[in-house]
Amino acid sequence: MSTNVGFDNSHFSDQVVVVTGAASGIGAAAAKLIARRGGRVILLDRDEAGLAATAEGIDREAGISESMVLDVTDESGIKSAVGEILAKYGRIDALANSAGITGPTGVNVEDLTTEDFERILKINLYGSIWLTQAVLPSMKANKYGRIVHLASIAGKEGNPGMAPYNTSKAGLIGFIKGVAKENASLGITINAIAPAVIRSNLNVATNPETMAYMLSRIPVGRQGEGEEVAELVAFAASRACSFTTGFTFDISGGRATY
Ligand SMILES: NC(=O)c1ccc[n+]([C@@H]2O[C@H](COP(=O)([O-])OP(=O)(O)OC[C@H]3O[C@@H](n4cnc5c(N)ncnc54)[C@H](O)[C@@H]3O)[C@@H](O)[C@H]2O)c1
């Protein structure tokens, strides 16, 4: 079922929602919001302590969650984690994929190595591809699914000094466009989100000049908050997002207006 007119489609009651990158920042905020809206959230991240902190918040405030330690560069680990979730809960209604890293910042492209690119592409791009491949078959069988990946405004506009990150996020934006069309008639929507700078651990080590450049391009005049992005993640992961697919939603304080 892709539409449910007359119901509160932003609610997640009885839905199983997998959230990656759930130990921190946007993923943690999205997992908490989706749980507050009634979802059963499965938290995935490579950071076990961070997962425990997110889970504690959810279980205290909202309901029940389950955590699994997973490195998204481990393709077979992704397959087994998804298999385990399906065996236990019978289905995955939505995947919100927020695992990601920044990689080198403030470095010109000619000074970067193949390894610099490989490391970030493996997490930000291949991780997203493998997660999508792992959840799609059961979503197709159920004729329902929502997939939302965290891309970045860097993938649309590019930020200087961040070539591997820009490349990974532009690749992700391209990836969802075609895959969304493959699945558009099957009750499955696949979208991405492109935030500008959001206050989180991701930016702690960002080169100060690069950070100043990115902040200067936000007309609202501040960084975004994880909770603000979580609202968009929750929409794209919900039944309410039934007529938008292959799209990259901006959340950039006015930086992107197209
Ligand atoms: N914060 C920003 O300014 C910003 C802007 C645009 C896009 N994004 C994107 O949003 C997503 C979330 O970023 P955030 O700000 O919440 O960052 P964050 O650092 O707070 O959270 C990212 C999470 O991903 C996890 N992670 C990293 N590598 C992993 C791996 N190999 N396997 C499993 N988990 C892994 C980390 O442990 C962390 O919990 C990322 O994809 C990021 O690129 C962030």
The ligand as an SDF file (V2000), in Angstrom:
LIG
                    3D

 44 48  0  0  0  0  0  0  0  0999 V2000
   26.5670   17.3270    9.6160 N   0  0  0  0  0  0  0  0  0  0  0  0
   26.5740   17.8840    8.4200 C   0  0  0  0  0  0  0  0  0  0  0  0
   26.9910   19.0350    8.2640 O   0  0  0  0  0  0  0  0  0  0  0  0
   26.0720   17.1340    7.2210 C   0  0  0  0  0  0  0  0  0  0  0  0
   25.7940   17.8630    6.0500 C   0  0  0  0  0  0  0  0  0  0  0  0
   25.3800   17.1800    4.9300 C   0  0  0  0  0  0  0  0  0  0  0  0
   25.2350   15.8060    4.9650 C   0  0  0  0  0  0  0  0  0  0  0  0
   25.5120   15.1280    6.1030 N   0  0  0  0  0  0  0  0  0  0  0  0
   25.4070   13.6750    6.0680 C   0  0  0  0  0  0  0  0  0  0  0  0
   24.5110   13.2250    7.0420 O   0  0  0  0  0  0  0  0  0  0  0  0
   24.8990   11.9390    7.5200 C   0  0  0  0  0  0  0  0  0  0  0  0
   24.9680   11.9630    9.0280 C   0  0  0  0  0  0  0  0  0  0  0  0
   25.9170   12.9280    9.4450 O   0  0  0  0  0  0  0  0  0  0  0  0
   25.9440   13.4940   10.9250 P   0  0  0  0  0  0  0  0  0  0  0  0
   26.0780   14.9560   10.8370 O   0  0  0  0  0  0  0  0  0  0  0  0
   24.8620   12.9170   11.7240 O   0  0  0  0  0  0  0  0  0  0  0  0
   27.3760   12.9290   11.3750 O   0  0  0  0  0  0  0  0  0  0  0  0
   27.8030   12.1620   12.7000 P   0  0  0  0  0  0  0  0  0  0  0  0
   29.2840   12.0310   12.6220 O   0  0  0  0  0  0  0  0  0  0  0  0
   27.2280   12.8360   13.8800 O   0  0  0  0  0  0  0  0  0  0  0  0
   27.1170   10.7400   12.5320 O   0  0  0  0  0  0  0  0  0  0  0  0
   27.5350    9.8360   11.5470 C   0  0  0  0  0  0  0  0  0  0  0  0
   27.4020    8.4300   12.1090 C   0  0  0  0  0  0  0  0  0  0  0  0
   27.8180    7.5090   11.0890 O   0  0  0  0  0  0  0  0  0  0  0  0
   28.5560    6.4810   11.7260 C   0  0  0  0  0  0  0  0  0  0  0  0
   29.4680    5.8420   10.7850 N   0  0  0  0  0  0  0  0  0  0  0  0
   30.5340    6.3710   10.1450 C   0  0  0  0  0  0  0  0  0  0  0  0
   31.1510    5.4400    9.4110 N   0  0  0  0  0  0  0  0  0  0  0  0
   30.4540    4.2890    9.5790 C   0  0  0  0  0  0  0  0  0  0  0  0
   30.6180    2.9760    9.0970 C   0  0  0  0  0  0  0  0  0  0  0  0
   31.6410    2.6380    8.2860 N   0  0  0  0  0  0  0  0  0  0  0  0
   29.7210    2.0360    9.4660 N   0  0  0  0  0  0  0  0  0  0  0  0
   28.7090    2.3420   10.3010 C   0  0  0  0  0  0  0  0  0  0  0  0
   28.5170    3.5720   10.8200 N   0  0  0  0  0  0  0  0  0  0  0  0
   29.3870    4.5380   10.4580 C   0  0  0  0  0  0  0  0  0  0  0  0
   29.3240    7.1820   12.8370 C   0  0  0  0  0  0  0  0  0  0  0  0
   29.7580    6.2550   13.8290 O   0  0  0  0  0  0  0  0  0  0  0  0
   28.2900    8.1800   13.3430 C   0  0  0  0  0  0  0  0  0  0  0  0
   27.5170    7.6490   14.3850 O   0  0  0  0  0  0  0  0  0  0  0  0
   26.2390   11.6280    6.8390 C   0  0  0  0  0  0  0  0  0  0  0  0
   26.0150   10.8170    5.7220 O   0  0  0  0  0  0  0  0  0  0  0  0
   26.7260   12.9940    6.4040 C   0  0  0  0  0  0  0  0  0  0  0  0
   27.5840   12.9270    5.2810 O   0  0  0  0  0  0  0  0  0  0  0  0
   25.9030   15.7500    7.2300 C   0  0  0  0  0  0  0  0  0  0  0  0
  1  2  1  0
  2  3  2  0
  2  4  1  0
  4  5  1  0
  4 44  2  0
  5  6  2  0
  6  7  1  0
  7  8  2  0
  8  9  1  0
  8 44  1  0
  9 10  1  0
  9 42  1  0
 10 11  1  0
 11 12  1  0
 11 40  1  0
 12 13  1  0
 13 14  1  0
 14 15  2  0
 14 16  1  0
 14 17  1  0
 17 18  1  0
 18 19  2  0
 18 20  1  0
 18 21  1  0
 21 22  1  0
 22 23  1  0
 23 24  1  0
 23 38  1  0
 24 25  1  0
 25 26  1  0
 25 36  1  0
 26 27  1  0
 26 35  1  0
 27 28  2  0
 28 29  1  0
 29 30  1  0
 29 35  2  0
 30 31  1  0
 30 32  2  0
 32 33  1  0
 33 34  2  0
 34 35  1  0
 36 37  1  0
 36 38  1  0
 38 39  1  0
 40 41  1  0
 40 42  1  0
 42 43  1  0
M  CHG  2   8   1  16  -1
M  END
$$$$
